Amino acid sequence: MDVTTCLKSLLLAIHQYRDNRTAHNAAQLQKQVEELSGMQCVRLLSSGQVLPSECVCGLVELAGDPNTSPALTGTIISLLAQLVCDDESRDVLQSSYNLPSTLASIIHCHSATPREPLVLQCLKVLQRLTYNGRIFHCANYIHELIDFLMSNIQSHNDDITMPCLGLMANLVRYNLSVQTHIKALSNVKVFYRTLINFLAHNSLTVVVFALSILASLTLNEDVGEKLFHAKNIHQTFQLIFNIIVNGDGTLTRKYSVDLLVDLLKNPKMADYLTRYEHFSVCVSQVLGLLHVKDPDSAAKVLELLLALCGVSGLRSLLCEVVFRPAAPRLRAASRRQGAGLDAGQKTEPGLALIQWLSSPAEGEELCCLQALQLLTELLEEALGSQVVSVCVLGFVELLVPVVLDLLQGLDPAAPDSQLRTHCIRTTHTTSLLLMLCSEDSVCRVVSRQMSSQLCLSQVELLLSCCHNNDPLTCPLTGHDSSLSQVCGEAVLKAVELMSKLRQQVKDMETSFYRILQDQRMVTPLSLALTSSHREHVQTGLRLLLEATPLPDFPSLVLGESIAANNAYRQREAELSVKRVAVQQDFPAPMGKSLSGPSPSSPSHSIHSLIEKLQNGMEDQMKDVRVSEIMDIYEQKISSLASKEGRLQDLLEAKALALSQADRLITQYRCQRAQAEAEARKLASMLKEAEQRREELQVELGSQVLEAERAKGDIKELLQHNARLQADSQEHQSLKGSYNQLLNRFNESERLLKELQAAHISLIKQMDTVRKTQDTLRLQHDKALCELKEREEQMKSFQSELQQRNRDITGLRGELRDQEERERAKEKEREELEETVDILRKELNKTELARKDASIRASSLELQKAQVEAKLQKKEDELNKHSSMIAMIHSLSSGKQKSDVNLSL
């Protein structure tokens, strides 16, 4: 199904649902809307046809009807969200269909449930619809929409807060009436505090929205002076640049760029930015975003750079950032004869600008135009210095071939939109080349790569387009926006470039004079000479001075074209005045009714008299006095003819005066209506001023009361200060006694430390005794082990002896010897047992020494406890002394008061 058939089916479904609101018709309508949404007809309204307009009008009307089901309304809004895709469709939906008021009414109907998907959908569409656009403050449901946004911004619900903040940022930007309405609300201070709290939010988008609203509402007020003060404005700039570079997406980058552009329009903020120390680093990071392939992001970055160029103090800094780093690679690239941009060159900001110039695709025309404007501004600043740097010359050598490629590719049979885009691009391109030709060394670079054939062919194509779209033969609705006007500007710029290069480029002078003598040059010259722009008139006059001496220049045709343009302008002005008169319901002028001849005019009577005379002459041919009668009537006829001429002149003068009077009357009525509107506005402002004066008067009374209270408080504070001084003197005396007690306490603490040191030394001695006891225990264990080994050896010897007694009877002597040895061994064993007993006695002695050491340690601990008890007693005595001093002080102060009372 094609788009036209789908639109017809949709219009039929709209009429059926409007006549009979049944569930079946609603389902059919929703189905048709979904089918049209699936076709992705984004530029449906740009065609200007009747069928899409009827469908959109019906859908907007149904969406604004409270009786329409929410599901159908959501489907319709989804379709409208697809249509809000470009500036032209957005303007049509806002001006012709009043879509903002419709969406505001839907939000107002569902304001009790702000988290409903339909409300969020309407908020998102409104945010896209109002971006870079203004809404009339007096439109329906706008006040309710502002109240809804302010209440939900303070609700701290991220799902509803973010779209509300974005929509509010759109509404207050460049809209003084909305700003005045918000500032007049009672809860505006709470709203300001909420926005300031949002500056610490974890979402960069919320931070940008809040800053944008605060900048629009408070930049020229006290709150804005504190918020954007010189002390913290550099932190604000750093925050904005960080959001631009590291933003959450294209939306955040858009609003952050708009915020910085709005701040730059304030002279104080622009001056702060010129003194920002990290400006070069931030601009370098911003220029790095030009390497992104997203046209929307690049367009916003270029818009920011153009705004920075508008500040005189920042333009030179921007030139240094763009041109200085690119010098070495530009010289290498210029020697490669158009080899393109390699991966290493893509890091340079100047080459990124050239990349957006080369072969702009569909959707990138705006980036190309902005890049041309930016390069024109930057190179004008760079070439304005006394000496042109080598890096700028290298950049120009690389730039010129890319710029010359933009002049080619014009197809006269292309649609008007493409012709218009190419003509605008050609105008900006030739403006850049003209600016480059203003400096001699750069002009030589341009002339080396320029050819006369390129300029001639380009001007020929532009002249054919301009001749085919002559405003006198094919008038359009907007004079400044007509295709012939745009083509004429491009032709004049191109011819002016030929005039600039006619001495440097071969055959350029011949082509220049040939173009000036072309009959088609009449249209752009006449448009330029009758233009309201000073630059166009000056360009036309310069070219006219060059063309007038030429033999074949069509000066007469140019004069007729200028007269026709003036007549066309006058007719347009008269029609616009009449349209204003009709719109204001004024009566139509009466001049036309008096301009035509009436049946009783003198000419009609003269013709009838001539016919009667002719008839009378035929009947009375023989009468002698006929000649005399004819002479008399001829005299009367001549006198009547002269009177008729005078009457005709008077009639024309009266008609002219009457038309002038009608115009004066309409102007007077317009001025009167404007004066009445201004008077009503002044009356309302006076009423508001009176109310404000009364409020300020009440505030002044409260301030006076507060001042009186402050005076009483000051007196009390002075009395309190005198009492505090007396207390300070007493404090000094107490401080002396406290120092004495502190010295005594320090002495006690020193004694405590000495006792603690003695205690520590005793503990160390006890440790050494314990270590010796351990070593003795180890030696005792070792002796026991050796004793066991000897016992085992003895047992082995006994077994051997028994075996030898059984086996060898002849060794009894040896056995006796052995027994003697055994007795010696027994003695040794007894001696060992005696030594063991001695060791046990020594062990008991060491155990007794250890017990004595522990007893000493316990006595030392007891002494420590006694010392601590003495210290505690001293502290108690110190507290008693301090309380006694306090009692003495209180008794002395009471006695002084009683003495004062007795004296009184």
N, C-alpha and C positions, 0 to 999 in steps of 0.2 A: 504494500500500500504506500503510495507516494504521500508527500506532505500535504498537498492540496486536498486530496480525498480525506485524509485524516482530519484536517481542519474543518471541512464541511460536516463530517460525521460528528465532530466535537460540538460545532455550533448547533446542530440539530439536537444533540443530547442536552445541551444547555437550555434550549427553548423548551424541550419536553420536561425537563426537571423543574424549570421555573413555572410552567403551567400546572404541573401535577407533581407534587413532592412525595412520590412513593418510593418504597425501598428498591423496586425494580429500576426505576429511572435513575435513582442515586447510584446503583451498582453499574448501570450502563455508562453514566457520566464518568464515574471513577475509572472504569475500564478505558474509556476514550482518552482521559487525561494521562493514564499510565502509558498507553500506546504512544501518545505524542512525546512523553518524557523519554521513552526508549529510543526515539529517533534522534535525540541530541540536537534539536534545532536551536542552537544557541543564538544565532543572529536572525531570529524570526521577525523582530520588530524593525530591523534595519532596512528592510525592503520598502516600507511605507505602504504596503497593500492594505486593502480594506478588510479582507477576510481574517488575517491574523489579529488586526486591531479589534474586530468584533468579538473574536474568541477571548482575547485577553480581557477586554472590558467586561464580558459576561462572567469570566472566572473571578475577576477581582470583586465584582458585585456579589457573587455567591460566597466568596471567602469572607467578606465583611458582614454577611447576614448571620445573626446569632442563631437562627433556626437551622442552619446547615450543620450536618453531622460533623464531629471532630475528625473522623477518618477521611471524609471527602475534603474537608478544609486542609488537612495535612498533605493530602495528595496534590491539591492545587498549589499550595505553597512550595512544595518540592519542585513543581514545574516552573513556578515563578523564580525560584532560586537558580534554576538553569539559565533563565533569560537574563538575570542580572550578572552578565559576564563581561561586558565592555562598557565604556563610558557612554556611548550613544544610546544603547538599550536602557542603561540606568537612568539617563536623563529623561527618556521617553516615559518610563514607568513612573518616575517621580513627578513629572510635570503634567503629563496627559492623563494618567490613570489614577493619580493621587494614592499610590500604593503605600506610602508611609503612614498615612492616616488610617488606611484599612488595617494594616498590620498592628498599629497602635490600638485600634478598637478591639482587635482579637485579643491582644495582651490584656487590655482592660477588662474584658469579659472573663478571662481566666486568671485574673490577678490573685484570686484566693488560693490557687494551686500553681505557684511559680515554677515548681520542678516538673511540671507536665511536659512531655516531649513537644507538644504543639507550641507552647510558649518559648521553649528553647529554640525551636525551628524558626519562629517569627523573629526572635532576637538576632539570630545569625543572619537571616535575610536582611533585616534592617541594618545590621552592621555593614554588610556589603553594599547596601543601597545608599547609605549615607556617607560612605567613605569619600572624602574630597568633594562633598556636596553640602548644600545648605538647605535646611528645612525651615519653613516659615513658622514663626513662633505662634501665630494665631491659627494654625491649622487645627483640625479636630483631633482631640484626644492627645495632643502633644503635652499639655500640662499633666495629664494623668500618667502619660508615659514617663515623664521626668520624675514624678513622685514614686512611681513603681521602681524605677532604676535606683533612686537614692535609698529607698527602703531595703531593697534586695542587695545593694552593695554593702550595706551594714549588717547583713545577715550572716556573713562569714561562711557561706556555703560555696565552695569552689566551682561546683557545677553551674550555678546560676550567677556567681559573682563575676567570672571572667567575661562572658558575653555582655553583661550589664556594664562593666567597666569599658569594654571596647566601644559599645554603642554610645555611652556617655562621652567618651573622648571624641567621637565623631560629632556629636551634637554641639558641644561647647567650642569646637574649633572654628574660629573666624565667624562666630555667630553671637553678636553682641546682645541681641534680644534674649536668647536663651541664657547667656551668662548673667544678665541683669535679673532675670527671673529666679535663677538659682541663688544669687547673692541676696535676694530679698526674702528668702525663706527663713523661717525661724530656727531650723535645725542645721543651718549651713556650717556652723562651727563644729558640730559633732561630725558632720560629713567631712570637713577638712581633717579632723583628727583621725578618722577612719582611713582616709587616703594616705596620710602620713604614716600610719601603722602599716599600710600595704607596701611601703618602700622596703620593709624588711622581709617581704614574702620570699619563699623559696622558688617561685616561678618568675622568670625574667619577663614574661609577657604581662603578668599582673603588675610588676614594678613599672614597666613602660607605660601601661594604661594609666596608672595612678599618677605618674609624673606628668603625663600629657594633660590630664585633667587639671592638676594643680598649676601647671604652667599657663593654661588658658584662663583659669579663673583668678589666680592670685599673683601673676607676674608683676603687675603694676600696683600692688597693694602691700600693706604691712606684712601680711603672712608670706607673700612672695619675696619681700625684701629679706625676711629672716631665713626662708627656705633656700633662696638662691643668693645668699650672701657671699661676699668675696672670700670669706674664710672657708666655706665648704663648696663653692662652685666648682673648684678643680676636682673634687671628689665626684661631683655630679657629672662633669664632663668625662671623667675616667669611667664611671659607671655606664654612661650612654655609649661610649666607644666600645667598651667590653661587650655590651649587649648587641651592638651592631656586628661585631666580629664573631662573637660566640653565641648568637641568639638561638632561640628554640626553633626558628623556622623563618619563612619568608614574611609571615604576618608580623612577628616580633620585629624583624629588621625594618619593615615598612614604617611601623609606628615609631620606632626609635629614630629613624632618619627624619620623619616628619617632626618629631620633638626637637631635634637638634636644629633643623631648618627654622622652626618657629622661634627658638631661642636666638638664632643668629639675626633675626629681624629686629631684635631689641639691641640698640647701640651699646648699652652697658654690658650685655652678655657677649656681644661680639668683641668688645674691648677685653673682657676677661679671657676669652679664648685666644686672643693674640698673645696674651702673657702666659698662656698655659705651657709649662716647660716640657711636657711630654707630647706636644702636638705632632711633631714630626714622626715619632714612633707610632702614634695612633693612626695617623694618615697612611703610613706605610702598611699597617695591618688592614686598613680599610681598602686600600688599593689592591691588596692581595685577593680581595673578594671578587675582583673583576675576572679572575681566572675561572670562576664558577660558570658553568654553561647555562645557568638559569637566567632567562632574560628579565624576569621581574626583579630578582635581586640585583642584577647589574644595573637596571634602570634606576632603582632607588639609590644605589651607590653613586651613580653618575649625577643624579639629582642633588645628592649631598655635596659632591665635589663642585658642582656649579654654584650651589649656595655659598660654599667656602670661597670660591673665586669672587663672589660679589662683595666680600670684605677685603678692603684694600690692604690691610695688614697681614692677611693670610695668603694672598695670591703669590707673593714672592716665596714664602715658605713652601707652598704647594709646588711651585716650579722647581725648587731645589730637590724636593722628594721625587718628583716625576722624572726629571731629566738627568740629574747628577749620577745616580747609580748605573744608568744605562749606557754611559759613554763608551767603555771598551768593547762591549758586545755589539753596539750599534755600528761602530766602524768596521767590525769584522763582517757584520751582516750586510752592510752596504756594498762590500766588495764581492758578494756572492751573486749579484744581479738577480734579485728576486727569488732566492732559493727558499724563502719561507721562514717560518718561525720554528726553531727546533726546541727540544725539551729544555735546554738550558736557558734560552731566551724567554721562556714563558714566565720566568720569575720576575721580569722587569715590568714595572707599572706602565711605562710608556708603550711597550710592545703589546701589553694587554689592551690598551686603548686602540691600537692599530688593528688588533685582532677583531674587535667589535666593529671596526669599519669595513673590513674585507668581506665582501659578498654577504651582506645582511640577508638572512632568511626571513620567512614569513613569521611575524610576531616579534622580530628584532629591529624593526624600523625605528622605534623610539630610542633604543640603545644607540643605534648608528647616529641619529640626529643629535642626541645628547653628547656623544663622544666628539662629534664635529664641533659643537658649541664649546665644549670643554677645551679641546685642543686650540680653538681660536683664541679663547681667553688666555690660556697658558702661554701660547707662543707669542701673543701680543705683549704679554708681560716680559717674556724672555728676550724678545727682539727690541724691547723698548730701552734696554740698557745700552751703554756706550759701546761696549765690545761684546760681540756675540761669541759665546763659548763654542768650543769644538764639538762638545757633546750635542749641543742644539743643532748644529749644522749636520752632524751625522744622523740625528733623529729625523731632520727634514729630508735628507736623502732617502731614508727608508720610508718616510711618510708619503712623499709625493706620488710614487707609482700606485700606491693603494688608493689615494684620493682620486687620481686620474681614472682609475678603473670604475669609480662610482659614477663618473659622467657618462658611461656607456650603458647600453642595454635598454634604451627606451624604445617601446613599441607603441606607435600611435594608435593601433587597433585595440590596445588593452582597455580594460574597464576604467571608468573615471577614477575610482579609488586608487588604482595602481599608478595612473598618470599623475594624480595629485601627490602621491607619496614620492614619486620620482622627481617631480618638479621641486618639492620642498627640499628633498635631499640635494638636488642640484644647486638650489639657492644657497644652502649652508656650505656646500663644497666650494662653490666659487667665492663665497665670502672668505673662507679660509685661505684660498689661493690668493685672493686680493690682499689679504693681510700679510701673507708671506712675501708678496711682491713689494711691500712697502720698505723693505730693507735690501740694499744692493746685493750683498753677498748671497742672501737667501734667494733673491730674485734670479740670480744667475743659476742657482741649482734648479729652480722651477723651469726656467726657460730651456735648460738643456734637455729636460724630459717632456716638455710640452711640444705639440705639433699643431700647426694651423688647421690641418684637415680634421683633427678631433674637435676643435672648437667650432669649425664651420658646420660639420655634420650635426653636432649637438644643437647648435642654434637653429639649423634648418628644421630639425625634428620638433623642437619646442615651438617654433613659429607656426608649423602646421597644426600642432595641438591648439595653440592660442587662436589661430584663425578659425578653426572648426568650432571653438567655444566662445565666439564673440558675444559679449553680454547684450549687445544691441539686437542680435539675431536670435540668440538663445539665452534670454535672461534667466537668472537663477534667483533664489529667495534671498540669499545673503550676499551683499556686494563684496565684502572682504573675504568671504569664504568661497567665492566662485572659482571655478577651475581656470577661467581665462585670467583672473587676477593673479593666481599663483603661477600660471605659465608665463604671464607678462613679467613678473618679478624675476623668474629664473632667466628669461631672455635678456633682461636688462643687466643682470649680474654677469651673465656670460659675455655679453658685448662689452661691458666695462672691463672685464678681464682681457678680452682681445685688445682693447685700447691700451691697457697697461703694458701688454707684452708685444705690441706691434713693432717695436724697434729691436727687440731681442730675439724674436722667433722668425724664422724664414717664412716668407709669403703671408705673414699674419696681417700686415698692413693692407695688402690687397683684399684679403678676405674680410677685413674689418669694414673697409669702404664699400665693398660689395653688399654686405649685410645691411649697412645703413641705407642704401638706395633701394632695398627690397620694399615692395608695396605692403607686405605683411608686417613691417616694423611699425606701421601706423598705430595698430591696436595697442601694443605694449607701451609705446611712447605716449599716446593719448591717456591711457589709464594711469601712467606714472605722473604726467603733468597735472591731472585732475585729482590726484590722490590726496588723502588727508594726512599722509605720512611725510614728514619733512625730508627724510632720506631718499624716498622714492622720487620726490619732486626734484631734488638736487641732482640725482643721477640722470633723470630725464632731461634736465636743462643742460647738463654737461654733454650728453650725447647729441642733443639738438644743436648745440654750438658747433660740434664736429660735423653734423650732417647738413647744416644749412648751406654752406658753400658748394656742396656737391650738385652737379647739373641735373641728375635724375631723381633727386630727393622729392618725394610727393608732399610738398608743403601744403598745397590746397586740400588734399585729402586728409592731411593731419588736422588742419583747421576745422574741416567739417566733422571729423571724428571727435575732436575736443568739444565742439558745439553740441553734437549729439549726446556725448557723455554728460555734459552739463544739463541738457534738457532731460535726459533720463534721470539724473539725480534730482532735478527739481520736481519732476513728476512723481518720483518715489517719495520725496518729502511731502508733497501735497496729499498723496494717497495716505501716507502715514498720519498726517494731521486729520484727514477725514475719518480714518479708522478710529483714531482716538475720540473724535467727536461722536461717532456712532456708538462706540463702546460706552461712553458716558451719557448716552441717551439725550444728546443735544439735538435740537431741530436742524434739519438740513438747510443749507444756504438757499436763498431765494433768487440768486443771480441768474440761474438757468431759466427760470420762468419769465424773466424780464428781457432776456437776450434775444429771443426769437420775435419775428414781426407778427403783429396782431392783424386781424382782418380789417380793422378800421384805420390802418396806418396810412400816411400820406401817399406812399407809392401806389397803393391800391386805388385810391381816389383819382390820382393822375392818370393811370392807365385807363380807367373807365371813362374819364373825360375825353381822352384822345380817341377812343372808339366812337364816342358820340359825335365828335367833330367830324370824324371820317364819314360816318353815316349821313351827317347833315350836309357835308360837301357833295355827296353823291345825289342827294335829293334837290339841293339848291345850287346846281352848277351854274345857272344863268344869272344868279343874283350878283349885282355889281359890288355890293358892300362886303362880299365874302372875304376879299383880301384884307380889308381893314379889320374885320372881325378876327381873321387868322393872326394878324400882327398882334392884336390886343391879347389874344389867348396865348400866343407864343411868349409874350412878355410875362404873362401870369404863370405860364408853365415854367419858365426859367427861374422866376422868383420862388415858386413853390419848390423847384428842384434844389435851389440853394438853401431854402429853409429846411428841406428834407435832409440835406447833407449835414447842416448844423445840428438838427435834431438827432441824427444818427450818431454824430460825435458825442453829443451830450448824453445820449442813451448808453453808449459804450463806456463813457467816463463814469456815469452813475452805476452801471453794472460792476465796473472795476472797483469803484468806491464801496459798493454794497458787498462785494466779495471780500474786500479788505476789512470792512466792518464786521462781516461774519467771522473772519479769521480772528480779528481782535476780540470779538465776543467769546469765541471758543477759548482763546488763550486766557481771556479774563476769567471765564468760568473754571478753566483748569487751575489757574492761579488761585481763584477763590476757594476751589475745593481743596487745593493743597494748603492754603492758608487756614481753612477751617480744620483740616486734619492736624496741621501743626498746632493750631490753637487748642484743639482737644488734647493733643499730646502734651502741650505745655500745661493745660489745666490739670491733666492727670499727674504730670510731674510736679506741679505746684502742690496738688493735694498730697502726693507722696512726700514732698519736702515738708509740708505742714505736719504730717504725721511723724516724719523723722524728727522735726524740730521739737514736737511734743515729747517724743521718746527721749531725745537728747536732754530736754529740760528735766524730765523725770530722773534721768541718769545723773544730771548735774546736781539735783537736790540730794540724791543718794551719795554722790561724791562729796558734797559739802558736809553731810552728816558723818561720812567716813573720815573727812579731814578733822572735824571736831573730836571724833572718837580718837583719832590719831594724836591730836594735841594732848588729850587726857592721858593717853597711854605714854606719851613722851614725858609728861610730868611724873607719872608713877615710876617710869624707868629712871628718871633723874634721882628721885628719892631712893629707889632701890640701889642705884649706883653709889649714893652716899653711904648707905648701910653696908654695901659690899666693901667700900674702902675701909670702914671701921673694922669690918671682919678681917680684911687683909692685914691690918696692923696687928690685931690679935693673933692672926695666923703666923705672923713673923715671930712674935714672942713665943708662941707654942713651938715654933719650928726650932728655936734655940734649945728649949728643954728636950725636944725630940731628938736633937743631935747628940745631947749628952747621954740620953738613954740609949741611943744607937751606938755610941762608943762603948758603953758598958756591955751592950749586947754583942758587939764585935769581939770584945775581950773574952767574954764567955764562950763565944763560938771558937776563938783561937784555942782556949783550953780544951774544948771538946775535940777539936781536931788533933791536938797532941795526944789526948787519951785514945782517940781512935787509931793514931799511928802506933802507940804502944800495944794496943790490942792486936793490931795487924802483925806486929813483930812477934808477939806471943803465939799467934796462930801459925806463923811461919816456923817457929821453933817446934811447935807441936807436930807440924808436918814432917820436919826432919827426924824427930823421934819416931814417928810412925814409920818412916822409911827405913831407919836402922832396925826397928823391930821386924820389919818385913825381910830385911836381908838376913837377920839372925834366924828367922823361921826357915828361910830357904836353906841356910847352912845346916840347921837341925834336920831337915828333911833329907838333905844329901847324906848326912852321917847315918841316918836310919837306913837309907838305901845301901850304903856300904856295909853296914852291919848285917843286913839280910844276905848280901852277897857272900860275906864271910861265913855265915851260918850254912849257906848252901855248899860252900867249898868244904866246910867241916863235915858235912853229911857225906859228901863224895869221898873224902878221905877215910871215914869210918867204913864205908862200903868197900873200899879198896883194902883196908886193913883186915876186915873179916874174910875177904876173898884170899888174901895172902896167908892169913892164919889157917884157913882150910887147905890151901894149896901147898904152902911151903912151911914146913915145921922147923926148918933149919935157920929161919931168919928171926928167931925170937929176940936175939940181941938187938937186931935192928928194930924190932917191934918195941923193945923197951926204950931204945933211943927215940923212936917215933912217939912213944907215950910221953917221954920227957918233952919232946917238941910240942906234943899236944898240951902238956901242962903249961909250957911256955905260952903257947897260943891262948890257953885259958887265962893265964895271967894278963896277956895282952888284952883279951876280951874284957877281963875285969877292969883293966885300966881304961879301956874304951868306955865301959859302963860308968866308971867314975868321972871320966871327962864329960859324958852325957849328963851325969847328975850335976856336975859343975855348970854346964851350959844351961840346964833347966833352972838352976838357982839364978844365974845371970838373967835368964828370960823373966823370971819372977821379979828380979830387981827392976828390969826395964819396964815391966808391966806396972810396978809400983810408981816408977818415975812418970809413966804416961798418965796414971791416975792423978798424981800430983799436978801434972801440967793441965789436965782437964779441970781439976779443982781451981787452979789459978785462973784458967780461962773463965770459969763460971764466976769467980770472984770479980774478975775484970768486967764481965757482963753486968754483974750486980752494981759495980761502981758506975758503969755507963748508965744503967737505969736510974741510979741515984742522981747522977749529973743531969740526966734528962728531966728528972722530977724537979731538981733545983731550977733548971731552965724554965720549966713550966711554971714553977712558983714565981720566978722572976718576971715571966710574961704576965702572970696574974697581977703581981705587984705593979707592973707597968700599966696594965689596963686600969687598976684601981687608981694609980696616980693620974692617968688621963681623965678618968671620970671625975676625980676630985678637982682637977684643973677646970673641967667643963662646969662643974657645980660652982666653983669659985667664980668663973667667968660669968655664969648666969646670975649668981648672987650679986656680983659687982655691977652688972648691967642693970639688974633690978634696983639696986641701991641708987644708981645714977638716975634712973627714971623717977624714983621716989623723991630724990633731992630736987629734980626739976619740977615735980608737982608741988613740993613744998615752997620752992621759990615763986612759982606761979601763984 
